[in-house]
């Protein structure tokens, strides 16, 4: 199992991550996965029964190859199939002290996940690694604005716990304020407190941050006066988005000044972007053969992270991600229902070399060589159910997002939208895209036509099915754009997670 001593010495652990080989970390991850399996098979009543029902004898699972043959768990065949008590170590639920979170219910009924202090330690370890490496919190006084949601999904609460743990353990000059998803509070905090610290970090859901930056500028706030850094979570974004927030905030180093997490309510914060994976993704975006060799297809842009195998043992299975972790509820080969894959770091380097690109040299040129960790990579796309169907093919938010982030539109729209497939009076299917305007903005017919053209161009480029249908019946697949006032409550209620897709 994972040595708790590492939690208490992140500096040493950070050096190990850079100097020990990737094979070393993979082996530790394999040992962890097998160890957790045998412990769960003996001490978790639900898993013990699950294996019995599947006719699996735990003693027969001795190698990592054996482990990879085990059936996967999911909400339906495991979490909802057993009483909550049976899912816990030794069948004990009410006897423990939990922080309980819930899924959003976007893919079914919400499930309530009990969370232990162990997960706070895991998150804190990961956060301390990147806070030291990217943001030098041991050298700079830092204000962390925790602008993640504070409701039943409590990403903000988990972040608060982790950051406080980091500050106290490392005795860093690190302060935290919990604004939640209140843009006005983010702006006010930076204006009133920003000058008192060497740097201000904002942990935020991407669309909220963009709104906060835009609103702040409208209110006369010069973000570039404050050394800023951004930590994202909850969804992926394009490199155009990263460029946009970097430009608005005056970031000097977007490789170290921004990062995105990969996490779920089920298992917690599992991985995060590093300067190397950000660089790799930015290079790959403009090179189709390289992008395809890394990620398999080009219609969507995945979040690309590195992970610690002995905390989260990822596997790729039929284009999806399976993970084993000692979370509040220990889960062995749990199907995350996320579309993505696993790429060993040595394979990433090899794929770049095949395209005559030396990734390490590229990192050295940008001053990133001392930040490279010898850890495997995981990439994740938006879930396949986060799309709309039009004439039997799928349209993903990512494609529309790229179009609407065009610089010509940034002064008029926020970048948030909701897609819906609808039917007209003749029962012809069409795509409606509801778009949020900037405060006080108005859209001319010329600008609307330009947006529509940009969206069609993006769809033609990224969807062969759309291109074929467009060549036959262009008017049938021409998107209908509907513009809404800023923060209109129908699609863009403030303080809530943006729903990019709505099922009609």
C-alpha positions in Angstrom: 0.0 0.0 0.0 1.0 3.6 -0.3 3.5 4.7 2.3 2.0 7.4 4.5 5.6 8.7 5.1 5.6 10.2 1.6 2.6 12.4 2.6 4.8 14.0 5.2 7.8 14.6 2.9 6.5 16.0 -0.4 9.8 17.6 -1.2 11.6 14.3 -1.2 8.7 12.7 -3.1 8.9 15.4 -5.7 12.6 14.6 -6.3 11.8 10.9 -6.5 9.2 11.6 -9.2 11.8 13.3 -11.3 14.7 10.9 -10.8 13.1 7.4 -10.4 12.1 5.7 -13.7 8.6 5.4 -15.0 8.9 1.6 -14.7 9.6 2.0 -11.0 6.3 4.0 -10.5 4.4 1.5 -12.7 5.6 -1.4 -10.6 4.6 0.4 -7.4 1.2 1.0 -8.9 0.8 -2.7 -9.8 1.7 -3.7 -6.2 -0.8 -1.2 -4.9 -3.6 -2.5 -7.1 -3.0 -6.1 -6.2 -2.8 -5.2 -2.5 -6.0 -3.3 -2.6 -7.8 -6.1 -4.4 -6.9 -8.7 -1.8 -7.7 -6.4 1.1 -11.1 -5.5 -0.4 -11.8 -9.2 -1.2 -11.4 -10.0 2.5 -12.7 -6.9 4.3 -15.3 -5.3 2.1 -18.6 -7.3 2.3 -20.0 -6.1 -1.0 -16.8 -6.8 -3.0 -16.5 -10.2 -1.3 -20.0 -11.1 -2.4 -19.5 -9.6 -5.9 -16.5 -11.9 -6.4 -18.4 -14.9 -5.1 -21.3 -14.2 -7.5 -18.7 -14.0 -10.4 -17.1 -17.3 -9.4 -13.7 -15.7 -8.7 -11.4 -17.0 -6.0 -9.2 -14.1 -4.7 -6.3 -16.5 -4.1 -6.2 -17.1 -7.9 -5.3 -13.5 -8.6 -1.6 -13.3 -8.1 -0.2 -11.2 -11.0 -1.1 -7.9 -12.5 -2.2 -9.9 -15.6 -4.6 -11.8 -13.4 -5.8 -8.5 -11.9 -6.5 -7.1 -15.4 -8.9 -10.0 -16.1 -11.2 -9.1 -13.1 -14.7 -7.8 -14.0 -15.1 -4.1 -13.8 -17.3 -2.4 -11.2 -19.8 0.4 -11.9 -22.7 2.2 -10.3 -25.3 -0.3 -11.5 -23.6 -3.6 -10.9 -22.0 -2.6 -7.7 -22.6 0.7 -6.0 -26.4 0.6 -6.3 -26.6 -3.2 -6.0 -25.4 -3.3 -2.4 -26.3 -1.5 0.8 -24.0 1.5 1.6 -22.7 -0.3 4.7 -21.6 -3.3 2.7 -19.5 -1.1 0.4 -17.4 0.1 3.3 -14.4 -1.5 4.9 -15.6 -4.2 7.4 -19.2 -3.1 6.6 -18.9 0.0 8.8 -20.6 3.2 7.7 -22.3 4.9 10.7 -19.2 4.2 12.9 -17.0 6.4 10.7 -16.5 10.1 10.2 -17.3 11.1 6.6 -17.5 14.1 4.4 -20.2 13.2 2.0 -20.5 14.4 -1.6 -22.8 13.6 -4.5 -22.7 13.1 -8.2 -24.5 15.7 -10.2 -27.0 13.1 -11.6 -26.2 14.2 -15.2 -26.0 10.5 -16.2 -28.6 9.1 -13.8 -29.8 9.2 -10.3 -27.3 11.0 -7.9 -25.1 8.7 -5.8 -23.7 9.8 -2.4 -20.0 9.2 -1.9 -18.6 9.1 1.6 -15.1 10.6 1.7 -12.4 10.1 4.3 -9.4 12.1 5.4 -7.2 9.8 3.3 -8.6 11.5 0.2 -7.8 14.9 1.6 -4.2 13.7 2.1 -4.1 12.4 -1.5 -5.4 15.7 -2.9 -3.1 17.7 -0.6 0.0 15.7 -1.7 -0.9 16.3 -5.4 -1.6 20.0 -4.8 1.6 20.6 -2.9 3.6 19.1 -5.7 2.2 21.5 -8.3 1.9 24.5 -5.9 5.7 24.2 -5.2 6.7 23.3 -8.8 4.5 25.7 -10.7 3.9 28.5 -8.3 6.8 28.4 -5.9 4.7 28.7 -2.8 7.8 28.1 -0.6 9.2 31.4 -2.0 6.1 33.5 -2.6 3.4 34.7 -0.3 0.2 33.4 -1.9 -3.5 34.0 -1.7 -5.6 31.0 -3.0 -9.1 32.1 -4.1 -11.2 28.9 -3.8 -13.9 29.7 -6.3 -15.0 26.1 -6.8 -18.7 25.2 -6.0 -19.6 24.9 -2.3 -22.9 23.0 -2.7 -23.6 19.3 -2.5 -20.8 18.5 -5.0 -18.4 20.4 -2.6 -15.4 20.6 -4.9 -14.7 23.9 -3.1 -14.8 22.2 0.3 -12.4 19.5 -0.8 -10.1 22.2 -2.2 -10.3 24.2 1.0 -9.3 21.1 3.1 -6.4 20.3 0.9 -5.0 23.8 0.7 -5.2 24.3 4.4 -3.5 21.0 4.9 -0.7 22.0 2.6 -0.3 25.4 4.2 -0.1 24.0 7.8 2.1 21.0 7.0 4.7 23.0 5.0 4.4 26.2 7.0 4.0 28.1 3.7 2.9 31.7 3.6 -0.3 30.4 1.9 -3.7 31.9 2.7 -7.1 30.9 1.3 -10.5 32.6 0.8 -13.6 30.8 -0.2 -15.6 32.9 -2.6 -17.4 30.0 -4.2 -18.8 30.6 -7.7 -19.5 34.3 -7.1 -17.8 36.3 -9.8 -18.3 39.6 -8.0 -16.6 38.2 -4.9 -13.6 37.0 -7.0 -13.2 40.5 -8.5 -13.6 42.2 -5.1 -11.1 39.9 -3.4 -8.4 40.5 -6.0 -9.1 44.3 -5.9 -9.0 44.5 -2.1 -6.4 41.8 -1.2 -4.3 41.1 -4.3 -1.6 43.7 -3.6 -0.9 42.2 -0.1 0.5 39.0 -1.6 3.3 38.1 -4.0 0.8 36.1 -6.1 -2.9 35.3 -6.3 -4.1 31.8 -7.4 -7.7 31.3 -8.5 -9.1 27.8 -8.4 -12.2 27.9 -10.6 -14.5 26.3 -13.1 -13.3 27.5 -16.5 -16.4 29.4 -17.7 -16.7 31.2 -14.4 -13.1 32.4 -14.6 -13.6 33.7 -18.1 -16.7 35.6 -16.9 -14.8 37.0 -13.9 -11.9 38.2 -16.0 -14.2 39.8 -18.5 -16.4 41.4 -15.9 -13.3 42.7 -14.0 -12.0 44.4 -17.1 -15.4 46.0 -17.7 -15.2 47.3 -14.1 -11.8 48.8 -14.7 -9.7 46.1 -13.0 -6.3 45.6 -14.5 -5.6 41.9 -13.8 -2.0 42.2 -15.0 -1.2 44.3 -12.0 -1.3 41.1 -9.9 0.9 38.0 -10.5 -1.9 35.4 -11.2 -2.2 31.7 -11.6 -5.2 29.6 -12.5 -6.2 26.1 -11.4 -9.1 24.5 -13.2 -11.3 21.5 -12.7 -14.7 20.0 -13.8 -14.2 20.0 -17.6 -11.8 20.3 -20.4 -11.0 23.4 -22.5 -9.2 24.3 -25.7 -5.7 25.8 -26.0 -7.5 28.9 -27.4 -9.2 29.2 -24.0 -5.9 28.9 -22.2 -4.4 31.6 -24.5 -7.4 33.8 -23.9 -7.3 33.8 -20.1 -3.5 34.1 -20.2 -3.8 37.2 -22.4 -6.6 38.7 -20.3 -4.7 38.2 -17.1 -1.2 39.1 -18.4 0.2 35.6 -17.6 3.9 35.4 -18.5 4.2 31.6 -18.4 1.0 29.7 -19.3 2.8 26.3 -18.9 3.3 26.9 -15.2 0.6 29.5 -14.7 -2.3 27.3 -15.6 -3.3 23.7 -15.0 -6.4 21.5 -15.2 -7.4 18.6 -12.9 -8.9 15.3 -13.8 -11.2 14.2 -11.0 -14.5 12.7 -10.2 -16.8 12.7 -7.2 -16.4 8.9 -7.2 -12.7 8.8 -6.7 -11.6 12.3 -6.0 -8.8 14.3 -7.7 -6.9 11.7 -9.7 -4.5 13.5 -12.0 -3.5 17.0 -13.2 -1.8 18.7 -16.1 1.9 19.3 -15.9 4.1 21.8 -17.9 5.1 18.8 -20.0 1.6 17.6 -20.8 0.5 21.1 -21.6 3.4 21.5 -24.0 2.7 18.1 -25.6 -0.9 19.0 -26.1 -0.2 22.4 -27.6 2.3 20.9 -30.0 0.0 18.1 -31.0 -3.0 20.4 -31.7 -1.4 21.7 -34.8 -0.1 18.4 -36.1 -2.9 16.0 -37.1 -0.8 12.8 -37.5 0.8 13.4 -34.0 -2.6 14.2 -32.5 -4.1 11.0 -33.9 -1.2 8.8 -32.7 -1.5 10.3 -29.2 -5.3 10.4 -28.8 -6.8 8.3 -31.5 -9.1 10.8 -33.2 -9.4 14.5 -33.9 -13.0 15.5 -33.3 -12.4 16.3 -29.6 -9.5 17.7 -27.6 -8.9 15.7 -24.4 -7.5 16.9 -21.1 -3.9 15.4 -20.9 -2.5 14.7 -17.4 0.1 12.7 -15.5 -0.9 10.5 -12.5 0.7 8.7 -9.6 0.0 4.9 -10.2 0.2 3.9 -6.5 -2.6 6.3 -5.7 -4.7 5.8 -8.8 -4.1 2.7 -11.0 -5.5 3.6 -14.4 -6.2 1.2 -17.2 -7.5 1.8 -20.7 -10.3 -0.6 -21.8 -12.1 -0.4 -25.1 -11.7 3.3 -25.4 -12.7 4.0 -21.8 -11.0 4.5 -18.4 -11.0 2.1 -15.5 -9.4 3.0 -12.2 -8.5 1.3 -8.9 -8.2 3.5 -5.8 -8.5 3.4 -2.1 -11.2 6.1 -1.9 -13.9 6.5 0.7 -15.5 3.4 -0.8 -12.6 1.2 -2.0 -13.1 0.5 -5.7 -11.3 -2.1 -7.7 -11.3 -1.8 -11.5 -14.0 0.8 -11.4 -15.4 1.9 -14.7 -15.4 5.7 -14.7 -17.6 5.8 -17.8 -15.1 8.4 -19.2 -13.8 8.1 -22.7 -10.1 8.3 -22.9 -6.9 6.3 -22.5 -3.5 5.7 -20.8 -0.2 6.6 -22.4 3.1 5.7 -20.8 5.5 8.6 -20.8 8.1 6.7 -22.7 5.5 6.0 -25.4 4.6 9.7 -25.6 8.3 10.6 -26.2 8.5 7.9 -28.9 5.4 9.1 -30.7 6.9 12.6 -30.8 10.2 11.3 -32.1 8.3 9.5 -34.9 7.2 13.0 -36.0 10.8 14.3 -35.7 10.0 16.2 -32.5 12.2 15.9 -29.4 9.7 16.7 -26.6 12.4 16.9 -23.9 14.4 19.4 -26.1 11.2 21.4 -26.7 10.7 21.5 -22.9 14.3 22.6 -22.3 13.9 25.4 -24.8 11.0 26.7 -22.8 12.7 26.3 -19.4 10.6 23.4 -18.3 13.2 20.6 -18.1 13.5 20.7 -14.3 9.7 20.1 -13.9 9.5 16.8 -15.8 8.1 13.9 -13.7 8.7 10.3 -14.8 5.0 9.4 -14.5 2.6 7.9 -17.0 -0.1 10.0 -18.7 -3.9 9.7 -18.9 -6.2 11.6 -21.3 -9.9 12.1 -20.9 -12.6 13.4 -23.3 -16.0 14.8 -22.4 -18.4 11.9 -21.9 -20.1 10.6 -25.0 -23.5 11.4 -23.5 -22.5 15.0 -23.4 -23.3 15.5 -27.0 -26.4 16.0 -29.3 -27.5 13.7 -32.1 -28.3 15.3 -35.5 -29.3 13.2 -38.4 -27.8 10.1 -36.6 -24.4 11.6 -36.0 -23.0 13.2 -32.8 -22.1 16.9 -32.3 -19.8 17.6 -29.4 -19.6 20.9 -27.4 -15.8 21.0 -28.1 -16.4 21.7 -31.8 -18.8 24.6 -31.1 -16.6 25.9 -28.4 -13.6 26.3 -30.8 -15.7 28.2 -33.2 -17.2 30.6 -30.7 -13.8 31.4 -29.2 -12.8 33.2 -32.3 -11.2 36.5 -31.4 -13.8 38.4 -33.5 -16.6 37.3 -31.2 -14.9 37.8 -27.8 -16.3 41.3 -27.2 -19.8 40.2 -27.9 -20.4 36.8 -26.3 -19.1 35.1 -23.1 -18.3 31.7 -24.8 -21.0 29.8 -22.9 -23.8 28.1 -24.9 -26.3 25.2 -24.7 -27.0 22.9 -27.6 -30.4 21.3 -28.2 -31.6 19.1 -31.1 -35.2 20.3 -32.0 -37.8 19.7 -34.6 -39.6 22.3 -36.7 -43.3 22.2 -37.7 -42.5 19.8 -40.5 -40.8 17.5 -38.1 -37.4 18.3 -39.6 -34.6 18.0 -37.1 -32.3 21.0 -36.5 -29.5 22.1 -34.2 -30.3 25.0 -31.9 -27.4 26.7 -30.2 -28.3 29.1 -27.3 -25.5 31.6 -26.8 -24.9 34.0 -23.9 -24.2 37.6 -24.7 -21.8 39.8 -22.8 -23.4 42.4 -20.6 -25.0 45.1 -22.8 -24.0 43.4 -26.0 -26.1 43.3 -29.2 -25.6 41.0 -32.2 -26.0 42.4 -35.7 -27.2 40.2 -38.6 -23.7 40.4 -40.1 -22.1 39.2 -36.9 -24.7 36.4 -36.5 -23.9 35.2 -40.0 -20.2 35.3 -39.2 -20.7 33.1 -36.1 -22.9 30.7 -38.0 -20.2 30.4 -40.8 -17.5 29.9 -38.2 -19.5 27.1 -36.5 -20.2 25.4 -39.9 -16.5 25.6 -40.8 -15.6 23.9 -37.5 -18.2 21.2 -38.0 -17.1 20.5 -41.6 -13.5 20.3 -40.4 -14.1 17.9 -37.5 -17.1 15.8 -38.5 -17.0 13.8 -41.7 -20.7 12.8 -41.1 -21.6 16.5 -40.9 -19.6 17.2 -44.0 -21.4 14.5 -46.0 -24.9 15.6 -44.8 -24.0 19.2 -45.5 -23.0 18.4 -49.0 -26.5 16.8 -49.6 -28.9 19.0 -47.6 -26.9 22.1 -46.3 -30.0 24.0 -45.0 -31.1 21.0 -42.9 -27.9 21.0 -40.8 -27.4 24.8 -40.7 -27.3 25.6 -36.9 -29.9 28.0 -35.6 -28.4 30.6 -33.2 -30.4 32.1 -30.4 -28.9 34.8 -28.3 -29.7 35.4 -24.6 -28.9 38.3 -22.2 -26.0 37.9 -19.9 -26.9 35.5 -17.0 -30.4 34.8 -18.3 -31.7 32.2 -15.9 -33.1 29.8 -18.5 -29.6 28.6 -19.8 -27.1 30.7 -17.9 -28.1 31.1 -14.3 -25.2 32.5 -12.3 -23.5 30.3 -9.7 -24.4 27.0 -11.5 -22.4 24.7 -13.7 -22.9 25.4 -17.4 -24.9 22.7 -19.2 -23.4 22.6 -22.7 -26.0 20.1 -23.8 -29.7 19.8 -23.1 -31.8 16.9 -24.2 -35.0 18.1 -25.8 
